Amino acid sequence: MRKRPDPVFVAYSLVCLFFSVHVSYPFIHWPGWDLGGISYLIEDVSYFAMLSCMVLLTIRLCSGILPIKLHMSVYTFTALMAVSPVIFTYALFPGFPSVVNVYGTIVYTSKLMVSLYLILLAFLGAVKEKSSVWLLAGNAVFGFGLFTDLWTGGAYEPLCFGWQDEYSGFLMVLFFMVLIIRYNRGADRQKPAAHPAASGGSGGKDSPPVKDAGGTQRISFHRRP
């Protein structure tokens, strides 16, 4: 039977993928390529897709910090926001140009809400879920970077290489990398050890008993010829 991939690894892979797509926009803008606004569309879609995967990773590893309904509400909201740029760009902007300002307000408010959610989660988790410290640290760093980016409102433009939430995003990915390494090691330690069947004994006696993964004693009756 084919083994299903671990949801934690899938969520982390998607976080890295969407974050990479999001921060790649300078490589499209600098050469002067004109994609007709598609680059900005991809930038917004990938950003909220990354946030939704972060929430999924949080639900998987430390959902007990906050009520599960709150986690699912944030996930549903970020998933809808990942689709909204497509709807606004192709369905609303052509007929209602003034909706651009409304869209900007929605994006700003949604980022503020998600940043507060991540920061609150990190502070509460520092007390309740110390085992998930790397996940909470990544959430705290990214949430704080996102909050400061919104708070300053472009006051330090232009910055070198990236904005506050982009710098914090790189740190978040590194924290999550440590998390995944520790998670993988913990999963390996929990796997039952394979015990090869005894192939022989000494002096014509029965081979020693072997215990299986559940602790039940099995006895091998193989004798030496």
Buried (B, 14 or more C-beta within 10 A) or exposed (E): EEEEEBEBBBBBEBBBBBBEBBBEBEEBEEEEEEEEEEBBBBBBBBBBBBBBBBBBBBBBBBBEBBEEEBBEEBBEBBBEBBEBBEEBBEEBBEEEEEBEEEBEEBBEEBBBBBBEBBBBBBEBBBEEBEEBBBBBBBBBBBBBBBBBBBEEEEEEEEEEEBBBBBBBBBBBBBBBBBBBEBBEEEEEEEEEEEEEEBEEBEEEEEBEEEEEEEEEEEEBEEEEE
